[in-house]
């Protein structure tokens, strides 16, 4: 006969029975489902307002417009205008999903005011990406069991650090990819453990990779996070489903190339294989720790804007990885710590190529592990080392030590951040570009019949000024590298009228014969700015050639 106690026990739902702790396995028990609290909403909302204010103020004028920004925006414009996947021949340099999303983001303002489709103005669209990413980082921090103050610290580090302010303003695919990857981590760490959350994580991860392919190296850390936060009874289904969803969506890119007949190299067309080969074999920028190399210069530019986030984030990741066996916080942040470790190891390749925007994909995880490391230290000072029956004076000393450490950190960080953010909010670095665009719009008598070499930062400005897209206003690389353009220039540089010699054009012209010859056989008619940052408008002289006679 069944006892009363047995009967009561069997009626308790399985999901309400406490889950036994298993510290020796190194696995963390996901936190119970959290309801959205008013303090969380208030803290996140206040930080979000501060981030949008700091990042949005003076966004069009600082930092200096970059050729990459112009390229992505021009490709988005081509999608909007129905001209294809790029403003020139799409050659599989990156998956097109990134600038397709840009086209969606900028569609309404471009439709309302077509002339506003320029780099400076459309940087405002990146504020939406920054806002969503910052909120997702806060959510992820809370799902990884960080206290509210530490989650707020992570959000502030990510959104207000000078390096973040500068890079998140720019129209880079990496910023959009980071947003999708943060969404993937949030779904992977969901305390509800629904299977659809893990499927969604796989879809979001694939979207991140198709936005910027370098996100591929982060996937092992995402898988670790998913493994640790999935239920043991459904873990195989969850992980398998996430991997399947990610793979199926990821394979759509080579399938697209296959259906267009551009998967493999062949005569008369571009190919995905050639694009991948170029990215994998492009000249390296040297070892990041060798002074004088390109990678060293990139590292110094990061450290110039902010040492706190980079050095502190790396230190936090090392601390968490070394203490994961006995620290709950370290186990919870194993995935983000692994992201930092992977990205650091990739950057340390002896002969790899290191672009300036590479650090963008590390920024949220550096902020997260730095906040997590701070929380771990604070927990150790205030609680972990506290003995039963400890005297009040000793307890007060602990709090005093924590306060001193916090004040010292603030005294070091706040002045440096203030200077960096004040520069970003007050400096006009793009006046030469704006003046050059205005000169080309007002001083050239017949834009429709004029051919000019320009970098992509100004390409859309001149399109709106009446120059013919593609063959009238020419992205300077294409004058040497795109057969569709070079065949319209039988006389080479002599078939051009002007060169807008920005710093990017002057720097890269040494590897581009037509561009170099155009600069050498031209004279400046207007110069805006001084020093290396100047923008020269140079006219092809009659003595040098045909002066653009076609």
TAMO-V940137 format. One record per residue. N is the residue number from 1. D_FIRST is the distance of its C-alpha to the first C-alpha in Angstrom with 2 decimals. Layout:
n->[N/N]
d_first->[D_FIRST/D_FIRST]
This chain:
n->[1/2/3/4/5/6/7/8/9/10/11/12/13/14/15/16/17/18/19/20/21/22/23/24/25/26/27/28/29/30/31/32/33/34/35/36/37/38/39/40/41/42/43/44/45/46/47/48/49/50/51/52/53/54/55/56/57/58/59/60/61/62/63/64/65/66/67/68/69/70/71/72/73/74/75/76/77/78/79/80/81/82/83/84/85/86/87/88/89/90/91/92/93/94/95/96/97/98/99/100/101/102/103/104/105/106/107/108/109/110/111/112/113/114/115/116/117/118/119/120/121/122/123/124/125/126/127/128/129/130/131/132/133/134/135/136/137/138/139/140/141/142/143/144/145/146/147/148/149/150/151/152/153/154/155/156/157/158/159/160/161/162/163/164/165/166/167/168/169/170/171/172/173/174/175/176/177/178/179/180/181/182/183/184/185/186/187/188/189/190/191/192/193/194/195/196/197/198/199/200/201/202/203/204/205/206/207/208/209/210/211/212/213/214/215/216/217/218/219/220/221/222/223/224/225/226/227/228/229/230/231/232/233/234/235/236/237/238/239/240/241/242/243/244/245/246/247/248/249/250/251/252/253/254/255/256/257/258/259/260/261/262/263/264/265/266/267/268/269/270/271/272/273/274/275/276/277/278/279/280/281/282/283/284/285/286/287/288/289/290/291/292/293/294/295/296/297/298/299/300/301/302/303/304/305/306/307/308/309/310/311/312/313/314/315/316/317/318/319/320/321/322/323/324/325/326/327/328/329/330/331/332/333/334/335/336/337/338/339/340/341/342/343/344/345/346/347/348/349/350/351/352/353/354/355/356/357/358/359/360/361/362/363/364/365/366/367/368/369/370/371/372/373/374/375/376/377/378/379/380/381/382/383/384/385/386/387/388/389/390/391/392/393/394/395/396/397/398/399/400/401/402/403/404/405/406/407/408/409/410/411/412/413/414/415/416/417/418/419/420/421/422/423/424/425/426/427/428/429/430/431/432/433/434/435/436/437/438/439/440/441/442/443/444/445/446/447/448/449/450/451/452/453/454/455/456/457/458/459/460/461/462/463/464/465/466/467/468/469/470/471/472/473/474/475/476/477/478/479/480/481/482/483/484/485/486/487/488/489/490/491/492/493/494/495/496/497/498/499/500/501/502/503/504/505/506/507/508/509/510/511/512/513/514/515/516/517/518/519/520/521/522/523/524/525/526/527/528/529/530/531/532/533/534/535/536/537/538/539/540/541/542/543/544/545/546/547/548/549/550]
d_first->[0.00/3.80/6.35/9.48/11.60/10.02/10.35/13.84/14.76/14.21/16.39/19.27/21.94/22.93/26.53/25.97/24.49/27.34/29.14/29.57/33.21/34.74/38.25/39.09/39.06/41.77/39.94/39.92/37.11/38.77/39.10/37.03/38.67/41.70/43.08/46.85/48.09/51.42/52.55/51.95/53.86/56.63/57.09/56.97/59.30/61.87/61.94/62.31/65.29/66.90/66.40/67.87/70.78/71.67/71.24/72.91/75.97/78.91/76.73/79.61/82.03/80.02/79.35/82.10/81.47/80.40/81.20/77.52/76.74/79.56/78.44/74.88/76.17/78.89/76.35/74.22/77.42/78.03/74.57/75.26/78.66/77.41/79.55/76.76/74.50/77.34/80.80/82.17/80.81/77.09/76.83/73.12/73.73/70.42/67.83/69.11/65.90/66.97/70.17/68.66/66.39/69.53/71.18/68.35/68.53/72.30/72.68/72.93/75.44/77.43/77.50/78.65/81.21/81.98/84.30/81.42/79.85/81.10/79.38/80.05/78.89/75.85/74.51/73.07/70.49/69.05/68.05/65.25/64.02/64.25/62.36/59.45/59.31/59.38/56.50/54.45/55.12/53.85/50.66/50.20/50.77/48.10/45.62/46.36/45.30/48.84/49.44/51.39/54.66/54.42/53.76/56.82/58.80/57.97/59.09/62.28/63.07/62.67/64.67/67.30/68.36/71.97/71.17/68.42/70.68/73.42/71.42/69.05/72.09/73.39/72.66/70.82/68.18/66.29/65.51/63.92/61.98/60.64/59.26/57.29/56.04/54.83/52.95/51.38/50.26/48.87/46.77/45.69/44.54/42.77/39.66/38.05/37.97/38.55/39.80/42.80/43.87/44.28/46.06/48.26/48.97/50.22/52.42/53.83/54.54/56.39/58.38/59.33/60.53/62.50/64.04/65.17/64.43/64.41/60.94/59.72/59.66/57.10/54.40/52.83/52.19/50.64/48.36/47.31/46.52/44.47/42.55/41.69/40.61/38.64/34.87/33.94/31.90/34.94/37.73/39.11/39.34/40.88/43.46/44.31/44.74/46.96/49.10/49.47/50.50/52.95/54.44/54.88/56.70/58.68/59.89/61.41/64.37/65.51/64.73/67.10/69.77/69.22/69.64/72.87/74.14/74.21/71.47/73.92/77.53/80.28/83.82/84.36/80.94/78.65/75.32/71.96/72.59/75.85/74.21/71.52/74.19/76.28/73.45/72.49/76.07/77.72/79.74/77.72/78.51/78.26/75.95/74.73/75.74/79.23/81.72/83.91/81.56/80.40/76.79/78.04/79.84/76.73/74.75/77.53/77.51/73.77/74.29/77.32/75.24/72.19/71.31/68.36/65.97/66.83/67.02/64.21/61.93/62.60/62.01/58.75/57.55/58.50/56.76/53.52/53.59/54.25/51.48/48.70/46.53/46.15/47.15/44.75/47.80/49.25/46.10/45.95/49.64/49.56/50.53/53.50/54.65/54.69/56.77/59.36/59.43/59.91/62.65/64.40/64.43/65.80/68.52/69.41/70.33/73.78/75.44/73.35/74.49/73.34/73.98/74.22/71.27/68.89/67.66/66.35/63.15/62.45/63.17/59.75/57.96/60.57/60.01/56.23/56.19/58.93/56.91/53.80/55.79/57.14/53.67/52.54/55.56/55.06/51.42/52.58/55.34/53.43/49.87/49.08/51.62/50.96/49.92/47.74/50.04/52.95/56.06/57.02/60.32/58.67/56.38/59.47/61.20/58.47/58.91/62.65/62.45/60.39/62.95/65.85/64.37/63.78/67.31/68.85/67.12/68.25/71.79/71.99/70.39/71.54/75.32/75.02/72.80/75.13/78.13/76.44/75.06/78.35/80.20/77.90/78.36/82.14/83.78/85.43/85.30/85.93/89.27/91.17/88.93/89.24/93.01/93.35/91.41/93.61/96.78/95.82/95.07/98.28/100.95/100.58/102.68/100.94/97.28/96.66/99.28/98.48/96.46/94.88/92.64/89.95/86.59/83.52/83.20/86.21/85.81/84.26/86.75/89.60/87.92/87.76/91.39/92.47/92.55/91.43/87.84/87.65/91.30/93.11/90.93/89.71/86.91/89.02/86.81/87.34/91.11/90.63/87.20/86.65/88.82/88.46/90.38/92.71/94.13/95.36/97.22/99.80/101.94/99.11/99.53/102.71/100.65/99.15/100.56/98.53/96.07/93.88/93.56/90.52/89.26/86.86/89.67/92.02/89.40/88.29/91.71/92.59/90.36/91.51/95.16/95.79/94.38/96.31/99.51/99.05/98.79/101.79/103.93/103.21/104.39/102.42/103.28/100.70/98.60/95.79/94.39/95.57/94.76/92.06/90.25/93.23/93.19/96.46/97.62/99.98/102.27/103.34/107.08/109.69/111.30/108.12/107.55/107.27/105.48/102.79/105.10/102.99]
